[in-house]
Amino acid sequence: MKKITFRIFFSLVLGFIIAAPFILLAQEEVQTSLPHEMTAEEWLRRDEIGKNFVSTPPPTGEIRGIAEFEPMEGVLIRYPFGLPLNLIAALSQNTKLYTIVASTAQQTTVTTQYNNNGVNLANCEWVIAPSNSYWTRDYGPWFVHYGTLQTGIIDFPYNRPRPLDDEIPKVVATQLNLSWFGMYIVHTGGNYMTTGYGISASTQLVETENDTIWTPAQIDSVVLSYMGIATYHKVPDPNNTYIEHIDCWGKFLSPDKVLIRSVPTSHPQYTAIENTAAYFAAATSPYGTPFQIFRVNTPNDEPYSNSLLLNKTVYLPYKGNAVNDSAAKFAYQQALPGYQVLGYTGSWESTDALHCRAIGLADRGMLEILHTPLLGSQPVLPQYNLTATITPYSEMGVYPDSAILYYKVNNGPYSQVAMTNTSGYQYQGIIPGQAAGSVISYYIFAADSSGRRMTHPYVGEIQPHVFNLGVAGIGEISGKTEVPGMLVNVTPNPCHGFCDITLLMTSLVPVSLDIYSIQGQLIKTIVQQPLGTGNYHFCWDATTQTGEKASKGLYLCKLNAGGYNSTLKIVIQ
């Protein structure tokens, strides 16, 4: 009896300790944050996850999940902050800054801090609601387009027993005057990424956390109904950490680009991470081509993949190592030409960084261009008919003469062709036939009456879609019938510190990618492992195998792919 009484007493004391932050929260001025992982007390209450969640029917009509790299009208953060104030100030210059505060009194406190630290108060909006933590990415809203010119919010039971955080998507939906849809799959935003074209990815955590509710096939059915996800990649977590979030090791940068961390061969997770890169390289992008795989070096488990993409800006978590931070910045610059890449130091961890603590809010009036591009080698034809869906979610209409197809042949100047509205939001443009061997680059532009302007691809002329005519495929080079892989390009070249090495693989074979001096001395091994079909990008930071800076001069980049060799020259200045 005494033991039972003690246990009751202990439970009451423990309950008071755990509840203390929320009592203070009610008193408004001291709002604490729970840790990223579940506390011991939360673990005992994990059966509460999703207990009071209200499901709704899914959106109607055609549904499309909106990707992180698409236009955003705002970014959602929470006070007390998980972000440094200089970063918050930078975000406020890019877009509207939505800050979750517990009360109007707390709003006044934060306004003073913002005013003293260069935050653009004209761009500040306030979400007044209590919350448990600052991981807005994990519990925040997901956005979809659906039906006819409609934008909605998809919500899910947050995979933590944190009822205040779990209510935030509803609050945001009300504030933005958007429909709210409840999808009963226990989930978290740090473990979700999408291409915006019905292909999305998470780790297998989504299966583990729902294994008493749904089978993997049923999960696929639910996300198709609510999110328009036709292909859902659910992969093992290569990091082997408690969090199992996909943003700790990778992210979609565009519909056909995937960034995945890399580590030295001595790293315990090297094989698992490389297997994950190979998996995505072998997967088909929404464009019907293999994904382009970009790598960012994380030798000390730096959280460089845990970055935020926001309106053509990359906010990158720096760890204070100048060489590694600079290499990460360069990797993003090569993957996303036309983007600004800004680095910030903060309280970042390998499992919890910038992306976890901020989430973009989709532009409700987005001018959307959906297009499946012509890429690679194409037959010689009299003309090339290109179609696109151009949708003004502002409901203000596309200017009749603004839908334009820009194209150039080889290195010539751009020509422009007016795209014709064929029906509804469907447009067609025609590139005239060209001679065999020609290389055609193109992009699509549109503007609407709201003042929005959009291109496809997102960066437009800076990195257009490219296809060639009647050119022999890679398998026919040098008289071989099957060439498993070859070096494509090195940029910039000459380089001053970092260069991006691009290679194309057509089959799964052992690969070695090495840098040699002109005298034939091995300088550094970049890759030594099997690689599958796909486009790969690797960064060389102009260092030797021992980490010393390579001297200025000429070097040879050599690829051996299943016995086939190709070489490119690199000049370090």
C-alpha positions as CSV (number, residue, x, y, z in Angstrom):
1,M,0.0,0.0,0.0
2,K,2.9,2.3,0.8
3,K,4.5,1.6,-2.5
4,I,1.3,2.4,-4.3
5,T,0.9,5.6,-2.4
6,F,4.5,6.6,-3.2
7,R,4.0,5.9,-6.8
8,I,0.9,8.1,-6.9
9,F,2.8,10.8,-5.1
10,F,5.7,10.4,-7.5
11,S,3.4,10.5,-10.5
12,L,1.8,13.7,-9.2
13,V,5.2,15.4,-8.7
14,L,6.4,14.2,-12.1
15,G,3.2,15.4,-13.7
16,F,3.7,18.8,-12.1
17,I,7.3,19.0,-13.3
18,I,6.3,18.1,-16.8
19,A,3.3,20.5,-16.7
20,A,5.3,23.4,-15.4
21,P,6.4,24.7,-18.8
22,F,2.7,24.8,-19.9
23,I,1.7,26.5,-16.6
24,L,4.3,29.1,-17.4
25,L,3.1,29.1,-21.0
26,A,-0.3,30.1,-19.8
27,Q,1.3,32.9,-17.9
28,E,2.7,33.9,-21.4
29,E,6.1,35.4,-20.8
30,V,8.1,32.2,-20.2
31,Q,7.4,29.7,-23.0
32,T,9.9,26.9,-23.0
33,S,10.7,24.4,-25.7
34,L,10.7,20.6,-25.4
35,P,13.7,18.8,-27.0
36,H,13.7,17.6,-30.6
37,E,13.5,14.0,-29.5
38,M,10.7,12.7,-27.2
39,T,11.4,13.1,-23.5
40,A,11.3,10.1,-21.2
41,E,7.9,11.3,-20.0
42,E,6.6,11.7,-23.6
43,W,7.8,8.2,-24.4
44,L,5.5,6.9,-21.7
45,R,2.6,9.0,-23.3
46,R,3.3,8.0,-26.9
47,D,-0.1,6.2,-27.0
48,E,-1.6,9.7,-27.0
49,I,-0.2,10.5,-30.5
50,G,-3.1,10.9,-32.8
51,K,-5.6,10.1,-30.1
52,N,-7.7,13.2,-30.6
53,F,-6.9,13.8,-34.2
54,V,-9.9,14.5,-36.5
55,S,-9.8,13.0,-40.0
56,T,-11.6,14.6,-42.9
57,P,-12.3,13.5,-46.4
58,P,-9.4,14.3,-48.8
59,P,-9.4,17.2,-51.2
60,T,-11.4,16.9,-54.3
61,G,-10.3,16.9,-57.9
62,E,-6.7,16.7,-59.1
63,I,-4.3,17.1,-56.2
64,R,-0.7,18.2,-56.3
65,G,1.7,18.5,-53.3
66,I,3.6,21.8,-53.4
67,A,7.4,21.5,-53.1
68,E,9.8,23.4,-50.9
69,F,11.5,25.0,-53.8
70,E,8.3,26.5,-55.3
71,P,7.3,30.1,-54.6
72,M,6.5,30.9,-51.0
73,E,4.6,33.9,-49.5
74,G,5.9,33.4,-46.0
75,V,8.0,31.4,-43.6
76,L,6.8,30.1,-40.3
77,I,9.0,30.2,-37.1
78,R,8.2,30.2,-33.4
79,Y,9.2,32.2,-30.3
80,P,11.2,31.4,-28.2
81,F,13.5,31.0,-31.2
82,G,15.5,28.1,-32.5
83,L,17.1,30.5,-35.1
84,P,19.6,33.3,-34.6
85,L,18.2,36.8,-35.0
86,N,20.5,37.7,-37.9
87,L,19.0,34.7,-39.9
88,I,15.5,35.8,-38.9
89,A,16.3,39.3,-40.1
90,A,17.4,37.8,-43.5
91,L,14.2,35.8,-43.8
92,S,12.2,38.9,-43.2
93,Q,13.8,40.6,-46.2
94,N,13.0,37.6,-48.5
95,T,9.3,37.1,-47.6
96,K,6.7,37.5,-45.0
97,L,7.8,36.3,-41.6
98,Y,5.1,34.5,-39.6
99,T,6.0,34.2,-36.0
100,I,4.1,31.9,-33.5
101,V,3.7,33.7,-30.2
102,A,1.7,32.7,-27.2
103,S,-0.1,36.1,-26.7
104,T,-0.3,39.7,-27.8
105,A,1.9,40.6,-24.8
106,Q,4.6,38.2,-26.2
107,Q,4.1,39.7,-29.6
108,T,5.1,43.1,-28.1
109,T,8.2,41.5,-26.6
110,V,9.2,39.9,-29.9
111,T,8.5,43.1,-31.8
112,T,11.0,44.9,-29.6
113,Q,13.6,42.2,-30.3
114,Y,12.9,42.4,-34.0
115,N,13.2,46.1,-34.1
116,N,16.6,46.0,-32.3
117,N,18.0,43.4,-34.7
118,G,17.1,44.6,-38.2
119,V,14.0,42.5,-38.8
120,N,11.7,44.0,-41.4
121,L,8.7,44.7,-39.3
122,A,6.6,45.6,-42.5
123,N,7.0,41.9,-43.5
124,C,6.0,40.5,-40.1
125,E,2.8,38.6,-39.4
126,W,1.8,37.0,-36.1
127,V,0.3,33.6,-35.3
128,I,-1.0,33.9,-31.8
129,A,-1.3,30.4,-30.3
130,P,0.4,28.4,-27.6
131,S,3.0,25.9,-28.7
132,N,5.3,23.3,-27.2
133,S,8.5,23.7,-29.3
134,Y,10.1,25.6,-32.2
135,W,10.3,22.7,-34.7
136,T,7.8,24.2,-37.1
137,R,9.0,22.0,-39.9
138,D,8.0,18.9,-38.0
139,Y,4.5,19.9,-37.0
140,G,3.8,22.7,-39.5
141,P,1.3,22.6,-42.4
142,W,1.8,20.9,-45.8
143,F,0.3,22.6,-48.9
144,V,-1.5,21.2,-51.9
145,H,-3.2,22.5,-55.0
146,Y,-6.5,20.8,-55.6
147,G,-9.8,21.2,-57.5
148,T,-10.1,24.4,-59.5
149,L,-7.6,27.1,-58.4
150,Q,-7.7,26.0,-54.8
151,T,-4.9,25.8,-52.2
152,G,-5.3,23.8,-49.1
153,I,-3.5,22.6,-46.0
154,I,-2.9,18.9,-45.3
155,D,-2.4,18.1,-41.6
156,F,-1.4,14.9,-39.9
157,P,-1.0,13.6,-36.3
158,Y,2.4,14.9,-35.3
159,N,4.7,12.0,-34.1
160,R,5.1,13.6,-30.7
161,P,2.5,13.8,-27.9
162,R,2.5,17.6,-28.1
163,P,-1.1,18.8,-28.5
164,L,-0.2,22.5,-28.8
165,D,2.2,22.0,-31.6
166,D,-0.3,19.6,-33.3
167,E,-2.9,22.4,-33.5
168,I,-0.7,24.9,-35.3
169,P,-1.6,23.8,-38.9
170,K,-5.3,24.4,-38.0
171,V,-4.5,27.8,-36.7
172,V,-2.5,28.7,-39.8
173,A,-5.2,27.4,-42.1
174,T,-7.7,29.7,-40.4
175,Q,-5.4,32.6,-40.5
176,L,-4.7,32.1,-44.2
177,N,-8.3,31.4,-45.0
178,L,-7.5,28.0,-46.4
179,S,-9.3,24.7,-46.2
180,W,-7.9,22.2,-43.7
181,F,-7.7,18.5,-44.4
182,G,-6.9,15.9,-41.7
183,M,-4.9,12.9,-43.0
184,Y,-4.6,10.2,-40.4
185,I,-1.0,9.1,-40.9
186,V,1.4,9.8,-38.0
187,H,4.1,11.8,-39.6
188,T,6.6,14.7,-39.3
189,G,7.7,17.4,-41.8
190,G,11.4,16.7,-41.4
191,N,10.7,13.3,-42.8
192,Y,8.9,14.4,-46.0
193,M,10.1,15.9,-49.3
194,T,8.3,16.1,-52.6
195,T,9.1,17.0,-56.2
196,G,5.8,18.8,-56.8
197,Y,5.0,16.2,-59.5
198,G,3.5,13.4,-57.5
199,I,6.8,11.8,-56.5
200,S,7.7,12.1,-52.8
201,A,10.1,10.5,-50.3
202,S,10.5,9.7,-46.6
203,T,12.4,7.2,-44.5
204,Q,10.8,4.0,-43.4
205,L,10.0,5.7,-40.2
206,V,6.6,6.5,-41.7
207,E,5.9,2.8,-42.0
208,T,7.2,2.0,-38.5
209,E,5.1,4.7,-36.8
210,N,1.9,3.5,-38.6
211,D,2.4,-0.2,-38.6
212,T,-0.5,-0.8,-36.2
213,I,-2.8,1.3,-38.4
214,W,-1.8,0.9,-42.1
215,T,0.2,-1.4,-44.2
216,P,2.8,0.2,-46.5
217,A,0.4,-0.3,-49.5
218,Q,-2.4,1.4,-47.5
219,I,-0.1,4.3,-46.7
220,D,0.5,4.7,-50.4
221,S,-3.2,4.8,-51.0
222,V,-3.8,7.4,-48.3
223,V,-1.1,9.8,-49.5
224,L,-2.3,9.5,-53.1
225,S,-5.8,10.5,-51.9
226,Y,-4.7,13.5,-49.8
227,M,-1.4,14.6,-51.4
228,G,-1.5,13.4,-55.0
229,I,1.6,11.2,-54.3
230,A,1.6,8.5,-57.0
231,T,5.2,7.3,-56.2
232,Y,6.2,7.3,-52.6
233,H,9.8,6.3,-51.9
234,K,10.1,5.0,-48.4
235,V,13.8,4.2,-47.8
236,P,15.9,3.0,-44.8
237,D,17.5,5.8,-42.8
238,P,21.2,5.6,-43.8
239,N,22.3,7.8,-40.9
240,N,21.1,5.3,-38.3
241,T,20.1,8.0,-35.8
242,Y,17.2,8.3,-33.4
243,I,15.5,10.9,-35.5
244,E,15.3,9.0,-38.8
245,H,14.4,12.2,-40.7
246,I,15.1,12.5,-44.4
247,D,16.3,16.1,-44.1
248,C,19.2,14.9,-42.1
249,W,20.8,13.4,-45.2
250,G,19.0,14.6,-48.4
251,K,16.4,16.7,-50.1
252,F,14.8,17.4,-53.5
253,L,16.3,20.6,-55.0
254,S,14.0,20.6,-58.1
255,P,11.8,18.0,-59.8
256,D,14.8,16.1,-61.1
257,K,17.6,17.0,-58.6
258,V,18.4,15.2,-55.3
259,L,21.0,16.4,-52.8
260,I,22.5,13.6,-50.6
261,R,25.2,14.0,-48.0
262,S,28.6,12.2,-48.5
263,V,31.1,11.1,-45.9
264,P,34.6,9.6,-46.0
265,T,35.0,5.9,-46.7
266,S,36.1,5.5,-43.0
267,H,32.7,6.8,-41.8
268,P,30.6,4.0,-40.2
269,Q,27.6,5.0,-42.4
270,Y,29.5,5.3,-45.6
271,T,28.1,2.2,-47.3
272,A,24.5,2.9,-46.2
273,I,24.7,6.5,-47.5
274,E,26.2,5.5,-50.8
275,N,23.5,2.8,-51.2
276,T,20.9,5.5,-50.7
277,A,22.5,7.8,-53.3
278,A,22.6,4.8,-55.7
279,Y,18.9,4.1,-55.0
280,F,17.8,7.7,-56.0
281,A,20.2,7.7,-59.0
282,A,18.4,4.6,-60.3
283,A,14.9,6.1,-59.6
284,T,13.0,7.9,-62.3
285,S,12.3,11.6,-61.9
286,P,9.0,13.2,-62.9
287,Y,10.7,14.2,-66.2
288,G,11.1,10.5,-67.1
289,T,14.9,10.7,-66.7
290,P,17.1,9.5,-63.8
291,F,17.4,11.9,-61.0
292,Q,20.5,14.1,-61.0
293,I,22.4,13.3,-57.8
294,F,24.3,16.1,-56.1
295,R,26.5,15.5,-53.1
296,V,27.5,17.7,-50.2
297,N,30.5,16.6,-48.1
298,T,29.7,16.1,-44.4
299,P,32.9,14.6,-43.0
300,N,32.0,15.5,-39.4
301,D,28.3,14.9,-39.7
302,E,27.6,18.5,-40.6
303,P,23.9,19.1,-41.2
304,Y,24.4,20.7,-44.6
305,S,21.4,18.9,-46.1
306,N,19.3,20.5,-43.3
307,S,19.0,23.7,-45.2
308,L,16.0,25.8,-46.1
309,L,15.1,26.6,-49.7
310,L,13.1,29.8,-49.9
311,N,12.3,31.8,-53.0
312,K,15.6,31.1,-54.9
313,T,17.7,31.5,-51.7
314,V,19.4,28.7,-49.8
315,Y,19.8,29.3,-46.1
316,L,22.6,27.0,-45.1
317,P,23.6,25.9,-41.6
318,Y,27.3,26.6,-41.1
319,K,29.4,24.8,-38.4
320,G,32.3,27.1,-38.2
321,N,34.9,25.1,-40.2
322,A,35.7,27.5,-43.1
323,V,36.9,24.8,-45.5
324,N,33.9,22.5,-45.0
325,D,31.4,25.4,-44.9
326,S,32.7,26.8,-48.1
327,A,32.7,23.5,-49.8
328,A,29.0,23.0,-48.8
329,K,28.2,26.5,-50.2
330,F,29.9,25.6,-53.5
331,A,28.0,22.3,-53.7
332,Y,24.7,24.2,-53.5
333,Q,25.8,26.9,-56.0
334,Q,26.7,24.2,-58.5
335,A,23.4,22.4,-58.0
336,L,21.3,25.5,-58.0
337,P,22.7,28.2,-60.3
338,G,20.8,31.4,-60.0
339,Y,20.2,30.9,-56.3
340,Q,21.7,33.0,-53.5
341,V,23.4,30.8,-50.9
342,L,23.7,32.3,-47.4
343,G,25.4,30.6,-44.5
344,Y,24.5,31.0,-40.8
345,T,26.0,29.6,-37.6
346,G,23.6,28.6,-34.9
347,S,22.9,25.9,-32.4
348,W,22.9,23.3,-35.2
349,E,23.3,19.6,-34.6
350,S,23.7,16.7,-37.1
351,T,20.1,15.7,-36.4
352,D,18.5,19.2,-35.9
353,A,19.4,22.3,-37.8
354,L,17.9,25.1,-39.8
355,H,15.4,23.2,-42.0
356,C,13.8,21.6,-38.9
357,R,13.1,25.0,-37.4
358,A,11.4,26.9,-40.3
359,I,8.9,26.0,-42.9
360,G,7.8,27.8,-46.0
361,L,4.1,28.8,-46.5
362,A,3.1,28.3,-50.1
363,D,2.2,31.4,-52.2
364,R,-1.6,31.2,-52.3
365,G,-1.6,33.3,-55.5
366,M,1.2,31.2,-57.2
367,L,1.6,31.4,-60.9
368,E,2.2,27.7,-61.6
369,I,3.9,26.3,-64.7
370,L,3.8,22.5,-65.0
371,H,5.8,21.0,-67.9
372,T,7.5,17.8,-68.8
373,P,10.6,18.9,-70.7
374,L,12.3,17.4,-73.7
375,L,15.7,16.2,-72.5
376,G,18.6,14.1,-73.7
377,S,18.8,12.8,-77.3
378,Q,15.7,13.4,-79.5
379,P,15.0,12.3,-83.1
380,V,15.3,14.9,-85.9
381,L,11.7,16.1,-86.6
382,P,10.2,18.9,-88.6
383,Q,9.1,20.6,-85.4
384,Y,9.0,20.0,-81.6
385,N,5.6,20.6,-79.9
386,L,6.0,21.6,-76.3
387,T,3.0,21.8,-73.9
388,A,2.6,23.4,-70.5
389,T,-0.1,24.0,-68.0
390,I,0.0,27.6,-66.8
391,T,-2.3,28.3,-63.9
392,P,-2.7,31.7,-62.1
393,Y,-3.9,30.8,-58.6
394,S,-4.3,34.5,-58.0
395,E,-7.3,34.2,-60.3
396,M,-6.2,37.3,-62.1
397,G,-5.5,35.7,-65.5
398,V,-2.3,35.1,-67.6
399,Y,-1.6,38.0,-69.9
400,P,-2.6,36.8,-73.4
401,D,0.8,37.6,-74.9
402,S,3.0,36.7,-71.9
403,A,3.2,32.9,-72.4
404,I,6.5,32.7,-74.3
405,L,8.8,29.8,-75.3
406,Y,12.4,30.9,-75.5
407,Y,14.9,28.7,-77.3
408,K,18.4,28.8,-78.8
409,V,20.3,26.5,-81.1
410,N,23.8,25.6,-80.1
411,N,25.4,28.8,-78.7
412,G,23.3,31.2,-80.7
413,P,21.0,33.9,-79.3
414,Y,17.6,33.1,-77.9
415,S,14.6,33.2,-80.2
416,Q,11.1,33.5,-78.8
417,V,7.8,31.9,-79.8
418,A,4.4,32.8,-78.5
419,M,2.7,29.9,-76.8
420,T,-0.9,29.4,-77.8
421,N,-3.7,28.8,-75.3
422,T,-5.3,25.5,-76.6
423,S,-7.9,25.1,-73.8
424,G,-8.3,26.1,-70.2
425,Y,-4.8,26.5,-68.7
426,Q,-3.2,24.5,-71.5
427,Y,-0.6,26.1,-73.7
428,Q,1.5,24.9,-76.7
429,G,4.7,26.3,-78.2
430,I,6.6,25.0,-81.2
431,I,10.3,24.9,-81.7
432,P,11.1,24.6,-85.5
433,G,13.1,21.6,-86.7
434,Q,16.9,21.9,-86.7
435,A,19.8,20.1,-88.3
436,A,21.0,16.8,-86.9
437,G,23.6,17.3,-84.2
438,S,22.1,20.6,-83.0
439,V,21.8,21.2,-79.3
440,I,18.6,23.1,-78.3
441,S,18.2,24.9,-75.0
442,Y,14.8,26.4,-73.9
443,Y,12.7,27.7,-71.1
444,I,9.1,28.8,-70.7
445,F,8.0,32.2,-69.4
446,A,4.6,33.5,-68.3
447,A,3.2,36.5,-66.4
448,D,-0.2,37.2,-64.9
449,S,-2.2,40.3,-63.9
450,S,-1.2,40.0,-60.3
451,G,2.3,41.0,-61.3
452,R,3.8,37.5,-60.8
453,R,6.3,36.2,-63.3
454,M,7.4,32.6,-63.6
455,T,9.7,30.4,-65.7
456,H,10.1,26.7,-66.2
457,P,12.6,25.6,-65.2
458,Y,12.5,27.7,-62.0
459,V,15.8,29.4,-62.8
460,G,14.9,30.0,-66.5
461,E,17.7,31.1,-68.8
462,I,20.4,30.5,-66.1
463,Q,20.0,26.7,-66.5
464,P,17.4,25.9,-69.3
465,H,16.2,22.5,-70.4
466,V,18.5,21.0,-73.0
467,F,18.1,18.4,-75.7
468,N,20.1,17.3,-78.7
469,L,19.1,16.0,-82.1
470,G,20.3,12.8,-83.7
471,V,23.4,12.6,-81.6
472,A,24.7,9.1,-80.8
473,G,23.8,7.9,-77.3
474,I,26.5,7.4,-74.7
475,G,26.5,3.6,-75.4
476,E,27.9,4.2,-78.9
477,I,30.9,6.4,-78.0
478,S,34.3,5.2,-79.1
479,G,32.9,2.3,-81.1
480,K,31.7,0.5,-77.9
481,T,28.1,-0.8,-77.8
482,E,27.9,-0.4,-74.0
483,V,29.6,2.4,-72.1
484,P,28.6,2.1,-68.5
485,G,29.8,5.6,-67.5
486,M,31.8,8.7,-68.6
487,L,32.9,12.1,-67.3
488,V,30.8,14.9,-68.7
489,N,32.1,18.2,-67.3
490,V,34.2,20.0,-64.7
491,T,33.0,23.4,-63.6
492,P,34.4,25.9,-63.0
493,N,37.6,25.1,-65.0
494,P,40.0,26.7,-64.2
495,C,39.0,26.6,-60.6
496,H,40.2,28.5,-57.6
497,G,39.3,26.2,-54.7
498,F,36.3,24.0,-55.6
499,C,35.1,22.3,-58.7
500,D,32.0,20.3,-59.6
501,I,32.7,17.0,-61.4
502,T,29.8,15.6,-63.4
503,L,29.6,12.1,-64.6
504,L,26.9,10.1,-66.3
505,M,26.3,6.4,-65.6
506,T,24.2,4.0,-67.7
507,S,24.5,0.9,-65.7
508,L,25.5,-0.4,-62.2
509,V,29.3,-1.0,-62.2
510,P,32.2,-0.5,-59.9
511,V,33.5,3.1,-60.2
512,S,36.7,4.9,-59.2
513,L,37.0,8.6,-59.7
514,D,40.5,9.9,-59.0
515,I,42.6,13.1,-59.4
516,Y,46.1,12.7,-60.7
517,S,49.0,15.1,-61.2
518,I,50.2,15.5,-64.8
519,Q,53.1,13.3,-63.9
520,G,50.7,10.4,-63.0
521,Q,50.9,10.7,-59.2
522,L,47.6,9.9,-57.4
523,I,46.5,13.1,-55.7
524,K,43.1,12.2,-54.3
525,T,40.4,9.5,-54.6
526,I,37.0,11.1,-54.9
527,V,34.9,8.0,-55.3
528,Q,35.5,4.3,-55.1
529,Q,32.3,2.3,-55.0
530,P,29.6,0.9,-57.3
531,L,27.3,3.5,-58.9
532,G,24.0,2.9,-60.7
533,T,22.4,4.6,-63.6
534,G,22.0,8.3,-63.3
535,N,23.7,11.7,-63.3
536,Y,26.2,12.3,-60.5
537,H,27.9,15.5,-59.2
538,F,31.0,15.3,-57.0
539,C,32.9,18.2,-55.5
540,W,36.7,18.3,-55.4
541,D,38.0,21.0,-52.9
542,A,41.4,21.1,-54.5
543,T,43.0,19.2,-51.6
544,T,45.2,16.1,-51.6
545,Q,44.5,12.8,-49.9
546,T,46.1,14.1,-46.7
547,G,44.0,17.2,-46.7
548,E,46.7,19.6,-47.9
549,K,45.9,22.2,-50.6
550,A,46.9,21.1,-54.0
551,S,49.4,23.4,-55.8
552,K,48.4,25.4,-58.8
553,G,48.7,23.7,-62.1
554,L,47.2,21.1,-64.4
555,Y,45.6,17.9,-63.1
556,L,43.8,14.9,-64.6
557,C,40.4,13.7,-63.5
558,K,40.1,10.0,-64.4
559,L,37.0,7.8,-64.2
560,N,37.1,4.1,-64.4
561,A,33.6,2.7,-64.8
562,G,33.4,-1.0,-65.1
563,G,36.7,-1.0,-67.1
564,Y,35.8,1.9,-69.3
565,N,38.1,5.0,-68.8
566,S,37.5,8.6,-69.5
567,T,39.6,11.6,-68.5
568,L,39.2,15.4,-68.2
569,K,41.7,18.0,-67.4
570,I,41.4,20.4,-64.4
571,V,43.4,23.6,-64.0
572,I,43.9,25.0,-60.5
573,Q,44.7,28.7,-60.4
